[in-house]
């Protein structure tokens, strides 16, 4: 009889240990890494994994694509958290601004592959795949695919909100970049310095190019007036000057672009 009781007790202990291991594994699987801070969120019913931005009225879920004010992602189970004395209000949430966080995403901009950049979307708090230059919340560490673009999933994302300029879609980059910079409510000092330097380099390149070409064009007109027979040579010199002017502007824009993306 005692032998059977021992068997039953051992079986129960083993079952409880196995259940505890499974619960712990499930808990750890959903745990995010990184230091989380508590912030007041205006939105009601905001979900774990939602992308948060700082707007004119406070902290809220993102609602526009490439939101320049993204700061982080809500994490219910962060590895570390920093809470203040007055952070017990019901509307405060734990936000990770740098680290690995399970983030809400959708396939509204295409299926997500590992190492794809993730940005905000028009769906409140939900991320999407990046396909153009702009502000991002981080990089996907897992794949996610769905035939339904409206379906919302959750994948692990390396959160690091910043501007990304690695795409080479030049037809819209300049306009979208200027728009994103102008609409940003918060730009970090280093990013502000980069934008300022890039703008100064581009403006200086244009100014030097046009000043150089203007000076050469004036000299060519005066030379043509003094010696009409040398018109052919003067025209060739003017064309070479125009090419050199374009080269100066191109170099300036290339340097400005490198300042933004590096």
FIFIDO-103930 format. One record per residue (C-alpha): x, y, z; residue number from 0; chain. Coordinates in steps of 0.05 Angstrom, whole numbers, plus 5000, padded with zeros to 4 digits. Layout:
<pts>
<pt xx="X" yy="Y" zz="Z" seq="NUM" mol="A"/>
...
</pts>
This chain:
<pts>
<pt xx="5000" yy="5000" zz="5000" seq="0" mol="A"/>
<pt xx="5056" yy="5048" zz="5019" seq="1" mol="A"/>
<pt xx="5091" yy="5032" zz="4953" seq="2" mol="A"/>
<pt xx="5029" yy="5053" zz="4913" seq="3" mol="A"/>
<pt xx="5022" yy="5117" zz="4954" seq="4" mol="A"/>
<pt xx="5094" yy="5135" zz="4939" seq="5" mol="A"/>
<pt xx="5082" yy="5122" zz="4865" seq="6" mol="A"/>
<pt xx="5020" yy="5167" zz="4866" seq="7" mol="A"/>
<pt xx="5057" yy="5222" zz="4904" seq="8" mol="A"/>
<pt xx="5116" yy="5219" zz="4856" seq="9" mol="A"/>
<pt xx="5069" yy="5222" zz="4797" seq="10" mol="A"/>
<pt xx="5034" yy="5283" zz="4825" seq="11" mol="A"/>
<pt xx="5100" yy="5318" zz="4839" seq="12" mol="A"/>
<pt xx="5125" yy="5303" zz="4769" seq="13" mol="A"/>
<pt xx="5060" yy="5329" zz="4739" seq="14" mol="A"/>
<pt xx="5062" yy="5393" zz="4780" seq="15" mol="A"/>
<pt xx="5136" yy="5404" zz="4761" seq="16" mol="A"/>
<pt xx="5120" yy="5394" zz="4687" seq="17" mol="A"/>
<pt xx="5062" yy="5442" zz="4690" seq="18" mol="A"/>
<pt xx="5105" yy="5494" zz="4726" seq="19" mol="A"/>
<pt xx="5159" yy="5486" zz="4673" seq="20" mol="A"/>
<pt xx="5109" yy="5496" zz="4617" seq="21" mol="A"/>
<pt xx="5079" yy="5558" zz="4650" seq="22" mol="A"/>
<pt xx="5148" yy="5587" zz="4662" seq="23" mol="A"/>
<pt xx="5169" yy="5573" zz="4590" seq="24" mol="A"/>
<pt xx="5106" yy="5606" zz="4564" seq="25" mol="A"/>
<pt xx="5118" yy="5666" zz="4610" seq="26" mol="A"/>
<pt xx="5190" yy="5673" zz="4589" seq="27" mol="A"/>
<pt xx="5172" yy="5666" zz="4516" seq="28" mol="A"/>
<pt xx="5128" yy="5728" zz="4522" seq="29" mol="A"/>
<pt xx="5178" yy="5766" zz="4564" seq="30" mol="A"/>
<pt xx="5212" yy="5825" zz="4531" seq="31" mol="A"/>
<pt xx="5284" yy="5845" zz="4543" seq="32" mol="A"/>
<pt xx="5305" yy="5916" zz="4558" seq="33" mol="A"/>
<pt xx="5290" yy="5969" zz="4611" seq="34" mol="A"/>
<pt xx="5217" yy="5992" zz="4612" seq="35" mol="A"/>
<pt xx="5193" yy="6058" zz="4640" seq="36" mol="A"/>
<pt xx="5122" yy="6076" zz="4660" seq="37" mol="A"/>
<pt xx="5087" yy="6130" zz="4619" seq="38" mol="A"/>
<pt xx="5015" yy="6155" zz="4619" seq="39" mol="A"/>
<pt xx="4978" yy="6131" zz="4557" seq="40" mol="A"/>
<pt xx="4916" yy="6170" zz="4535" seq="41" mol="A"/>
<pt xx="4885" yy="6113" zz="4494" seq="42" mol="A"/>
<pt xx="4836" yy="6067" zz="4530" seq="43" mol="A"/>
<pt xx="4842" yy="5992" zz="4521" seq="44" mol="A"/>
<pt xx="4912" yy="5997" zz="4493" seq="45" mol="A"/>
<pt xx="4942" yy="5928" zz="4481" seq="46" mol="A"/>
<pt xx="5008" yy="5896" zz="4499" seq="47" mol="A"/>
<pt xx="5056" yy="5905" zz="4440" seq="48" mol="A"/>
<pt xx="5025" yy="5970" zz="4415" seq="49" mol="A"/>
<pt xx="5072" yy="6022" zz="4386" seq="50" mol="A"/>
<pt xx="5071" yy="6087" zz="4424" seq="51" mol="A"/>
<pt xx="5087" yy="6158" zz="4402" seq="52" mol="A"/>
<pt xx="5089" yy="6226" zz="4435" seq="53" mol="A"/>
<pt xx="5039" yy="6274" zz="4405" seq="54" mol="A"/>
<pt xx="5016" yy="6345" zz="4422" seq="55" mol="A"/>
<pt xx="4967" yy="6317" zz="4474" seq="56" mol="A"/>
<pt xx="5013" yy="6266" zz="4506" seq="57" mol="A"/>
<pt xx="5031" yy="6193" zz="4496" seq="58" mol="A"/>
<pt xx="4985" yy="6154" zz="4450" seq="59" mol="A"/>
<pt xx="4986" yy="6096" zz="4401" seq="60" mol="A"/>
<pt xx="5013" yy="6111" zz="4332" seq="61" mol="A"/>
<pt xx="4961" yy="6126" zz="4279" seq="62" mol="A"/>
<pt xx="5001" yy="6149" zz="4218" seq="63" mol="A"/>
<pt xx="5052" yy="6114" zz="4174" seq="64" mol="A"/>
<pt xx="5126" yy="6129" zz="4189" seq="65" mol="A"/>
<pt xx="5106" yy="6167" zz="4252" seq="66" mol="A"/>
<pt xx="5167" yy="6211" zz="4268" seq="67" mol="A"/>
<pt xx="5148" yy="6213" zz="4342" seq="68" mol="A"/>
<pt xx="5152" yy="6138" zz="4357" seq="69" mol="A"/>
<pt xx="5185" yy="6125" zz="4424" seq="70" mol="A"/>
<pt xx="5175" yy="6051" zz="4439" seq="71" mol="A"/>
<pt xx="5129" yy="5992" zz="4450" seq="72" mol="A"/>
<pt xx="5084" yy="5971" zz="4508" seq="73" mol="A"/>
<pt xx="5112" yy="5910" zz="4545" seq="74" mol="A"/>
<pt xx="5071" yy="5875" zz="4599" seq="75" mol="A"/>
<pt xx="5129" yy="5830" zz="4620" seq="76" mol="A"/>
<pt xx="5194" yy="5868" zz="4614" seq="77" mol="A"/>
<pt xx="5258" yy="5839" zz="4642" seq="78" mol="A"/>
<pt xx="5271" yy="5904" zz="4679" seq="79" mol="A"/>
<pt xx="5225" yy="5962" zz="4695" seq="80" mol="A"/>
<pt xx="5234" yy="6031" zz="4727" seq="81" mol="A"/>
<pt xx="5173" yy="6058" zz="4762" seq="82" mol="A"/>
<pt xx="5164" yy="6123" zz="4800" seq="83" mol="A"/>
<pt xx="5125" yy="6135" zz="4863" seq="84" mol="A"/>
<pt xx="5066" yy="6164" zz="4826" seq="85" mol="A"/>
<pt xx="5064" yy="6112" zz="4771" seq="86" mol="A"/>
<pt xx="5007" yy="6070" zz="4800" seq="87" mol="A"/>
<pt xx="4953" yy="6104" zz="4760" seq="88" mol="A"/>
<pt xx="4910" yy="6060" zz="4717" seq="89" mol="A"/>
<pt xx="4928" yy="6095" zz="4652" seq="90" mol="A"/>
<pt xx="5003" yy="6084" zz="4659" seq="91" mol="A"/>
<pt xx="5037" yy="6029" zz="4619" seq="92" mol="A"/>
<pt xx="5107" yy="6000" zz="4616" seq="93" mol="A"/>
<pt xx="5143" yy="6023" zz="4553" seq="94" mol="A"/>
<pt xx="5208" yy="5995" zz="4525" seq="95" mol="A"/>
<pt xx="5246" yy="6046" zz="4484" seq="96" mol="A"/>
<pt xx="5305" yy="6002" zz="4468" seq="97" mol="A"/>
<pt xx="5308" yy="5926" zz="4470" seq="98" mol="A"/>
<pt xx="5272" yy="5864" zz="4444" seq="99" mol="A"/>
<pt xx="5196" yy="5870" zz="4449" seq="100" mol="A"/>
<pt xx="5138" yy="5830" zz="4423" seq="101" mol="A"/>
<pt xx="5104" yy="5880" zz="4377" seq="102" mol="A"/>
<pt xx="5036" yy="5882" zz="4342" seq="103" mol="A"/>
<pt xx="5043" yy="5878" zz="4267" seq="104" mol="A"/>
<pt xx="5002" yy="5866" zz="4204" seq="105" mol="A"/>
<pt xx="5016" yy="5849" zz="4131" seq="106" mol="A"/>
<pt xx="4981" yy="5912" zz="4104" seq="107" mol="A"/>
<pt xx="5047" yy="5930" zz="4071" seq="108" mol="A"/>
<pt xx="5068" yy="5859" zz="4054" seq="109" mol="A"/>
<pt xx="5093" yy="5797" zz="4091" seq="110" mol="A"/>
<pt xx="5147" yy="5810" zz="4142" seq="111" mol="A"/>
<pt xx="5214" yy="5774" zz="4139" seq="112" mol="A"/>
<pt xx="5268" yy="5770" zz="4191" seq="113" mol="A"/>
<pt xx="5312" yy="5833" zz="4190" seq="114" mol="A"/>
<pt xx="5258" yy="5875" zz="4156" seq="115" mol="A"/>
<pt xx="5250" yy="5944" zz="4185" seq="116" mol="A"/>
<pt xx="5184" yy="5957" zz="4220" seq="117" mol="A"/>
<pt xx="5147" yy="6024" zz="4223" seq="118" mol="A"/>
<pt xx="5079" yy="6048" zz="4245" seq="119" mol="A"/>
<pt xx="5016" yy="6041" zz="4204" seq="120" mol="A"/>
<pt xx="4947" yy="6073" zz="4200" seq="121" mol="A"/>
<pt xx="4921" yy="6020" zz="4247" seq="122" mol="A"/>
<pt xx="4929" yy="6047" zz="4318" seq="123" mol="A"/>
<pt xx="4991" yy="6018" zz="4352" seq="124" mol="A"/>
<pt xx="5004" yy="5966" zz="4297" seq="125" mol="A"/>
<pt xx="5069" yy="5961" zz="4257" seq="126" mol="A"/>
<pt xx="5080" yy="5944" zz="4185" seq="127" mol="A"/>
<pt xx="5138" yy="5928" zz="4138" seq="128" mol="A"/>
<pt xx="5180" yy="5986" zz="4114" seq="129" mol="A"/>
<pt xx="5189" yy="5998" zz="4039" seq="130" mol="A"/>
<pt xx="5213" yy="6071" zz="4037" seq="131" mol="A"/>
<pt xx="5256" yy="6118" zz="4076" seq="132" mol="A"/>
<pt xx="5226" yy="6145" zz="4140" seq="133" mol="A"/>
<pt xx="5222" yy="6135" zz="4215" seq="134" mol="A"/>
<pt xx="5222" yy="6064" zz="4240" seq="135" mol="A"/>
<pt xx="5209" yy="6032" zz="4308" seq="136" mol="A"/>
<pt xx="5260" yy="5975" zz="4298" seq="137" mol="A"/>
<pt xx="5278" yy="5911" zz="4262" seq="138" mol="A"/>
<pt xx="5238" yy="5846" zz="4258" seq="139" mol="A"/>
<pt xx="5271" yy="5786" zz="4291" seq="140" mol="A"/>
<pt xx="5218" yy="5737" zz="4265" seq="141" mol="A"/>
<pt xx="5178" yy="5724" zz="4202" seq="142" mol="A"/>
<pt xx="5105" yy="5740" zz="4198" seq="143" mol="A"/>
<pt xx="5057" yy="5725" zz="4141" seq="144" mol="A"/>
<pt xx="4982" yy="5728" zz="4132" seq="145" mol="A"/>
<pt xx="4935" yy="5729" zz="4073" seq="146" mol="A"/>
<pt xx="4890" yy="5777" zz="4111" seq="147" mol="A"/>
<pt xx="4922" yy="5847" zz="4116" seq="148" mol="A"/>
<pt xx="4873" yy="5866" zz="4171" seq="149" mol="A"/>
<pt xx="4895" yy="5809" zz="4216" seq="150" mol="A"/>
<pt xx="4940" yy="5831" zz="4273" seq="151" mol="A"/>
<pt xx="4996" yy="5787" zz="4298" seq="152" mol="A"/>
<pt xx="5054" yy="5794" zz="4345" seq="153" mol="A"/>
<pt xx="5128" yy="5783" zz="4331" seq="154" mol="A"/>
<pt xx="5193" yy="5798" zz="4367" seq="155" mol="A"/>
<pt xx="5223" yy="5864" zz="4345" seq="156" mol="A"/>
<pt xx="5289" yy="5896" zz="4363" seq="157" mol="A"/>
<pt xx="5263" yy="5965" zz="4383" seq="158" mol="A"/>
<pt xx="5307" yy="6025" zz="4366" seq="159" mol="A"/>
<pt xx="5265" yy="6084" zz="4341" seq="160" mol="A"/>
<pt xx="5304" yy="6125" zz="4290" seq="161" mol="A"/>
<pt xx="5304" yy="6152" zz="4219" seq="162" mol="A"/>
<pt xx="5322" yy="6101" zz="4165" seq="163" mol="A"/>
<pt xx="5350" yy="6125" zz="4098" seq="164" mol="A"/>
<pt xx="5375" yy="6059" zz="4069" seq="165" mol="A"/>
<pt xx="5324" yy="6056" zz="4012" seq="166" mol="A"/>
<pt xx="5344" yy="6084" zz="3944" seq="167" mol="A"/>
<pt xx="5275" yy="6106" zz="3919" seq="168" mol="A"/>
<pt xx="5301" yy="6175" zz="3899" seq="169" mol="A"/>
<pt xx="5237" yy="6199" zz="3866" seq="170" mol="A"/>
<pt xx="5203" yy="6211" zz="3933" seq="171" mol="A"/>
<pt xx="5260" yy="6209" zz="3984" seq="172" mol="A"/>
<pt xx="5275" yy="6283" zz="3988" seq="173" mol="A"/>
<pt xx="5202" yy="6304" zz="3995" seq="174" mol="A"/>
<pt xx="5185" yy="6249" zz="4045" seq="175" mol="A"/>
<pt xx="5249" yy="6262" zz="4085" seq="176" mol="A"/>
<pt xx="5234" yy="6337" zz="4091" seq="177" mol="A"/>
<pt xx="5162" yy="6322" zz="4109" seq="178" mol="A"/>
<pt xx="5182" yy="6273" zz="4163" seq="179" mol="A"/>
<pt xx="5234" yy="6320" zz="4192" seq="180" mol="A"/>
<pt xx="5185" yy="6378" zz="4192" seq="181" mol="A"/>
<pt xx="5129" yy="6338" zz="4225" seq="182" mol="A"/>
<pt xx="5172" yy="6308" zz="4280" seq="183" mol="A"/>
<pt xx="5153" yy="6333" zz="4349" seq="184" mol="A"/>
<pt xx="5217" yy="6305" zz="4380" seq="185" mol="A"/>
<pt xx="5283" yy="6298" zz="4344" seq="186" mol="A"/>
<pt xx="5343" yy="6276" zz="4384" seq="187" mol="A"/>
<pt xx="5402" yy="6325" zz="4386" seq="188" mol="A"/>
<pt xx="5448" yy="6280" zz="4345" seq="189" mol="A"/>
<pt xx="5395" yy="6271" zz="4292" seq="190" mol="A"/>
<pt xx="5382" yy="6346" zz="4290" seq="191" mol="A"/>
<pt xx="5457" yy="6358" zz="4280" seq="192" mol="A"/>
<pt xx="5458" yy="6308" zz="4223" seq="193" mol="A"/>
<pt xx="5399" yy="6340" zz="4188" seq="194" mol="A"/>
<pt xx="5430" yy="6409" zz="4198" seq="195" mol="A"/>
<pt xx="5498" yy="6387" zz="4170" seq="196" mol="A"/>
<pt xx="5465" yy="6352" zz="4111" seq="197" mol="A"/>
<pt xx="5424" yy="6413" zz="4094" seq="198" mol="A"/>
<pt xx="5484" yy="6459" zz="4100" seq="199" mol="A"/>
<pt xx="5526" yy="6415" zz="4055" seq="200" mol="A"/>
<pt xx="5471" yy="6411" zz="4002" seq="201" mol="A"/>
<pt xx="5458" yy="6486" zz="4003" seq="202" mol="A"/>
<pt xx="5532" yy="6501" zz="4000" seq="203" mol="A"/>
<pt xx="5540" yy="6454" zz="3940" seq="204" mol="A"/>
<pt xx="5484" yy="6488" zz="3903" seq="205" mol="A"/>
<pt xx="5510" yy="6557" zz="3920" seq="206" mol="A"/>
<pt xx="5582" yy="6541" zz="3898" seq="207" mol="A"/>
<pt xx="5557" yy="6508" zz="3834" seq="208" mol="A"/>
<pt xx="5513" yy="6566" zz="3813" seq="209" mol="A"/>
<pt xx="5565" yy="6619" zz="3832" seq="210" mol="A"/>
<pt xx="5618" yy="6583" zz="3792" seq="211" mol="A"/>
<pt xx="5574" yy="6574" zz="3732" seq="212" mol="A"/>
<pt xx="5548" yy="6645" zz="3736" seq="213" mol="A"/>
<pt xx="5619" yy="6672" zz="3737" seq="214" mol="A"/>
<pt xx="5640" yy="6628" zz="3677" seq="215" mol="A"/>
<pt xx="5577" yy="6647" zz="3638" seq="216" mol="A"/>
<pt xx="5590" yy="6721" zz="3649" seq="217" mol="A"/>
<pt xx="5662" yy="6714" zz="3626" seq="218" mol="A"/>
<pt xx="5640" yy="6673" zz="3565" seq="219" mol="A"/>
<pt xx="5590" yy="6727" zz="3543" seq="220" mol="A"/>
<pt xx="5643" yy="6782" zz="3551" seq="221" mol="A"/>
<pt xx="5694" yy="6740" zz="3512" seq="222" mol="A"/>
<pt xx="5644" yy="6726" zz="3457" seq="223" mol="A"/>
<pt xx="5630" yy="6800" zz="3451" seq="224" mol="A"/>
<pt xx="5704" yy="6817" zz="3444" seq="225" mol="A"/>
<pt xx="5719" yy="6760" zz="3396" seq="226" mol="A"/>
<pt xx="5659" yy="6732" zz="3358" seq="227" mol="A"/>
<pt xx="5703" yy="6687" zz="3316" seq="228" mol="A"/>
<pt xx="5721" yy="6645" zz="3378" seq="229" mol="A"/>
<pt xx="5648" yy="6629" zz="3391" seq="230" mol="A"/>
<pt xx="5658" yy="6554" zz="3381" seq="231" mol="A"/>
<pt xx="5714" yy="6550" zz="3433" seq="232" mol="A"/>
<pt xx="5674" yy="6593" zz="3481" seq="233" mol="A"/>
<pt xx="5613" yy="6548" zz="3475" seq="234" mol="A"/>
<pt xx="5655" yy="6485" zz="3489" seq="235" mol="A"/>
<pt xx="5685" yy="6518" zz="3550" seq="236" mol="A"/>
<pt xx="5616" yy="6537" zz="3574" seq="237" mol="A"/>
<pt xx="5591" yy="6465" zz="3566" seq="238" mol="A"/>
<pt xx="5650" yy="6438" zz="3606" seq="239" mol="A"/>
<pt xx="5636" yy="6490" zz="3660" seq="240" mol="A"/>
<pt xx="5564" yy="6467" zz="3663" seq="241" mol="A"/>
<pt xx="5586" yy="6395" zz="3670" seq="242" mol="A"/>
<pt xx="5635" yy="6414" zz="3726" seq="243" mol="A"/>
<pt xx="5579" yy="6453" zz="3761" seq="244" mol="A"/>
<pt xx="5534" yy="6392" zz="3759" seq="245" mol="A"/>
<pt xx="5591" yy="6350" zz="3787" seq="246" mol="A"/>
<pt xx="5600" yy="6399" zz="3845" seq="247" mol="A"/>
<pt xx="5525" yy="6395" zz="3862" seq="248" mol="A"/>
<pt xx="5524" yy="6319" zz="3855" seq="249" mol="A"/>
<pt xx="5583" yy="6312" zz="3903" seq="250" mol="A"/>
<pt xx="5550" yy="6358" zz="3953" seq="251" mol="A"/>
<pt xx="5484" yy="6319" zz="3951" seq="252" mol="A"/>
<pt xx="5522" yy="6253" zz="3957" seq="253" mol="A"/>
<pt xx="5558" yy="6278" zz="4019" seq="254" mol="A"/>
<pt xx="5492" yy="6303" zz="4049" seq="255" mol="A"/>
<pt xx="5460" yy="6235" zz="4035" seq="256" mol="A"/>
<pt xx="5517" yy="6198" zz="4069" seq="257" mol="A"/>
<pt xx="5511" yy="6243" zz="4130" seq="258" mol="A"/>
<pt xx="5438" yy="6222" zz="4136" seq="259" mol="A"/>
<pt xx="5446" yy="6147" zz="4126" seq="260" mol="A"/>
<pt xx="5512" yy="6133" zz="4162" seq="261" mol="A"/>
</pts>
